[in-house]
Amino acid sequence: MKEETLRSPWKAFMKQRRMGLNDFIQKIASNTYACKHAEVQSILKMSQPQEPELMNANPSPPPSPSQQINLGPSSNPHAKPSDFHFLKVIGKGSFGKVLLARHKAEEVFYAVKVLQKKAILKKKEEKHIMSERNVLLKNVKHPFLVGLHFSFQTADKLYFVLDYINGGELFYHLQRERCFLEPRARFYAAEIASALGYLHSLNIVYRDLKPENILLDSQGHIVLTDFGLCKENIEHNGTTSTFCGTPEYLAPEVLHKQPYDRTVDWWCLGAVLYEMLYGLPPFYSRNTAEMYDNILNKPLQLKPNITNSARHLLEGLLQKDRTKRLGAKDDFMEIKSHIFFSLINWDDLINKKITPPFNPNVSGPSDLRHFDPEFTEEPVPSSIGRSPDSILVTASVKEAAEAFLGFSYAPPVDSFL
């Protein structure tokens, strides 16, 4: 009975986990009874947008020629959907799907993220998507960040052709194993910290670290993915103020609607490390208003089954005052030199010379054992692998095409069908 009581919040947590903040806000905003509750009104008020590029409440003007996106070195205007065999759905998001695909000519496997322009425009998230693409273009030099090979578009869809990573989400492995032993958690935390440190060196704040966005490759190394909430051009002491992220991982300063800086990523690293060690995020409650109150006001509680160095690191990362948080003074260097990571040789880590503590044991690209069957059992939509018939391109599709000019547009012609 005691075990079932302990597991019940964990089960509820797992059921809710894939709901992002925007979806959560929309869900409670549509509930008339819930909206009358004072705490809910406070949350809704808190969620009002501050930066138009992520949560734009007003219609965006059409892009002027000077605002047109230049895809840069990843541009492939000649690519088209029919270049690929789309084999399996391996992920889903607000604007589309991620599919395992094999390039017909190269015979190489890729993860292709296919986004519906109409859905992006409806939520006014064009700049959000372009920010993701900009960050992907800068990821080529780091081993723990997913790489973009090229992008292209049709009249109604955007296609990101990415590294195919099939060791499974950290979320999936946590779901199966509940929590990890400290050496395994330390290895993952070190690789994650290395990736975040690299992004910070490019003046990029990640802002959405959570186990769903952390993949394992076929050897068991970390690969960070999904850069949609990244904020570019945040220098060492620079701040931003958008209310965005995932409810369980929001830092206190974000909830307070205060300006925040790159230390928000170190809070999230603390939350993920805590979850790896204990099975739930640090201030989790099934009641979201209560969880927000816990994040803001409840002292961090650490059970005695971890080492003193792990305890000290969690206390430093999950410091509610961002100016006192570990990483506030010297960013990644502070995390790197913490006693918890004294066993890590950082040069060996970055060169992948440290054997991962867990091997996913995948037999090849077609081995999908670490993907959620919720995705892989879904049929691949026939529209994914073809360009729209030019005769059927509607006004809304034309509007969508114009909004993403420069994203290496491949004109829809009959030969692509």
Secondary structure, 3 states (H helix, E strand, C coil): CHHHHHHHHHHHHHHHCCCCHHHHHHHHHCCHHHHCCHHHHHHHHHCCCCCHHHHCCCCCCCCCHHHCCCCHHHECCCCCHHHEEEEEEEEECCCEEEEEEEECCCCCEEEEEEEEHHHHHHCCCHHHHHHHHHHHHCHHHCCCECCEEEEEECCCEEEEEECCCCCCEHHHHHHHHCCCCHHHHHHHHHHHHHHHHHHHHCCCECCCCCHHHEEECCCCCEEECCCCCCECCCCCCCCECCCCCCHHHCCHHHHCCCCECCHHHHHHHHHHHHHHHHCCCCCCCCCHHHHHHHHHHCCCCCCCCCCHHHHHHHHHHCCCCHHHCCCCCCCHHHHHCCHHHCCCCHHHHHCCCCCCCCCCCCCCCCCCCCCCHHHHCCCCCHHHHCCCCHHHCCHHHHHHHHHCCCCCECCCCHHHC
